């Protein structure tokens, strides 16, 4: 028979066990939950990296990511190397060509925008060279060659571009080319008016109140810009160009001597920088920037302004954390 002291000691041990078992069980459950959360976080991060890899590869290269990029723990660290690949260079050259030229051409020998954009990208030239660089583009068996030419002004003086956008004005005034030059650089948007039968659409007729706003009064005055350009003579394969003879024009608050000065003025403006970064967003996202992306957009503009290349602008947006989380 147990003594009263031993009975008390035994009851105390049983009480302690009853108290400790739930505590230990709770601790084990807590440890299990923490481990599960850690595993979930690891899985979530891996999935995020995979999604980021896919988004980067599809946006920059137009293809699925390779195994190395897909397994990367920091996919955005590969952006610079991706921007140096032929796949990106070809993809962005095609994109910018569609932006500034509209519909594609059947013959690659008549596609100066693509070939000059490709040259600027592969040679890591300033992006402004596409619009005002001293180049000549000549047809080859497979496309167009790019050579240095002090009289060149980007792709705008190439005969292929001039013929394509010469327009159909009866007096040979190259209004379409004048608009395209301004649109390609600054992103100017205009809604063309449709003339009614019998309306005077001549040089003098365009001075009427309904037309003179766009043709003479606006900062982009189409007829004034066109005075800096050659005159078209003939159509189709017989088309030729007569050098401009109107002399300097008052545009953009100063005297502009020729098409080169006009384009250089546009390319040195904030409007040019903004338009290029809008194109960067469209290339990467398929849309223009949103208001909430103002900080990233400003960083894009700053990168292009300071580093001069379009690759720097694209990298700024593609490397931002928001690109893989939006």
NULO-761591 format. One record per residue (C-alpha): residue in three letters; x, y, z. Coordinates in steps of 0.5 Angstrom, whole numbers, plus 500, padded with zeros to 3 digits. Layout:
// NULO-761591
ALAXYZ...
//
This chain:
// NULO-761591
UNK500500500UNK503507498UNK504512503UNK501519503UNK507522500UNK508517495UNK501518493UNK501525492UNK508525488UNK505520483UNK499525482UNK503531481UNK507527476UNK500525472UNK498533473UNK504535470UNK504530464UNK497533463UNK499540462UNK505539458UNK502534453UNK498539450UNK503545450UNK508540446UNK503538441UNK501545440UNK509547439UNK509541434UNK503544430UNK506551430UNK513548427UNK509544422UNK505551420UNK511555420UNK515550415UNK508549411UNK508557410UNK516557408UNK515551403UNK509555400UNK513562400UNK518558396UNK513555391UNK510562390UNK517565389UNK519560384UNK512560380UNK513568380UNK520567377UNK517562372UNK512567370UNK517573370UNK521569365UNK516567360UNK514575360UNK521577359UNK522572354UNK516573350UNK516581350UNK523581348UNK525575344UNK518573342UNK519566344UNK519562350UNK524562355UNK530557355UNK531552361UNK536557364UNK532563364UNK526559366UNK530556372UNK533563374UNK532566381UNK533573378UNK530573371UNK531580370UNK538580371UNK538577364UNK535583361UNK541586358UNK544580355UNK537579352UNK537586349UNK544584345UNK541578341UNK539578334UNK532576336UNK531582340UNK534586335UNK530584329UNK524584333UNK524591335UNK526593328UNK520590326UNK516593331UNK518600330UNK517599322UNK510598324UNK509604328UNK512609323UNK510606317UNK504602318UNK503597313UNK509592311UNK511592304UNK512586300UNK519587297UNK525588303UNK529592298UNK523598299UNK524598307UNK529603309UNK526604316UNK527596318UNK534596315UNK536602319UNK533601325UNK536594325UNK543597324UNK542602329UNK540596334UNK546592332UNK551597332UNK549600339UNK548607336UNK544613339UNK536612337UNK536619334UNK540616329UNK534612326UNK531619325UNK537624323UNK543620323UNK548621317UNK546615313UNK544612306UNK540606304UNK541602298UNK538596295UNK541589295UNK540582293UNK536581300UNK535587303UNK538594304UNK545596306UNK547602310UNK553606309UNK555613312UNK553619308UNK553626311UNK547628306UNK543623310UNK537624315UNK535618318UNK531614313UNK527620311UNK531622305UNK531615302UNK528615295UNK524608297UNK521612303UNK520619299UNK516615294UNK512611299UNK510617302UNK510622297UNK502623297UNK498625291UNK497632291UNK496635284UNK501640285UNK506635288UNK507638295UNK509632299UNK504633305UNK504626307UNK511626308UNK511632312UNK506629316UNK510623317UNK516626319UNK512630325UNK508623327UNK514619326UNK518623331UNK513626336UNK507622335UNK503627332UNK496624331UNK491628326UNK484626323UNK484627316UNK478630313UNK475628307UNK474633302UNK467634298UNK466634291UNK468641288UNK472643294UNK478647292UNK484643295UNK490646292UNK495650296UNK491656296UNK484652297UNK488650304UNK488657306UNK481657307UNK478657315UNK477649315UNK484647313UNK489653315UNK489651322UNK493644320UNK496647314UNK498653316UNK497656323UNK499650328UNK506648330UNK506642325UNK503647319UNK503641314UNK504646308UNK510650311UNK513643313UNK512641306UNK516647303UNK522644306UNK521638302UNK522636294UNK516637290UNK514630287UNK513630279UNK510624276UNK507617279UNK509610280UNK516608277UNK516614273UNK516619280UNK522624280UNK523629285UNK525636284UNK529640290UNK526645294UNK526652292UNK522656297UNK527657302UNK527657310UNK521657313UNK518660320UNK517653324UNK517651332UNK518659334UNK525660329UNK527660322UNK528653319UNK533652313UNK531645311UNK528638313UNK534636317UNK534642321UNK526641322UNK528634324UNK533635329UNK529640332UNK524635333UNK528630336UNK532634341UNK525636344UNK521632350UNK516630345UNK521626342UNK523623348UNK516621351UNK514618344UNK520613344UNK518611351UNK511610349UNK513606344UNK517602349UNK511601353UNK507599347UNK513594345UNK513591352UNK506591354UNK502592348UNK499598350UNK501606352UNK503607359UNK498608365UNK498614370UNK500609376UNK506608372UNK509615371UNK515613375UNK517608371UNK516612365UNK520618367UNK525613368UNK525611361UNK525618359UNK531619363UNK535613361UNK534615353UNK536622355UNK542620358UNK544614355UNK542615348UNK540608346UNK533605346UNK536599349UNK537603355UNK530605355UNK527598354UNK532595360UNK529601365UNK522598364UNK523591363UNK528591369UNK523595374UNK520590379UNK513592376UNK514589370UNK514582373UNK508583378UNK503587374
//
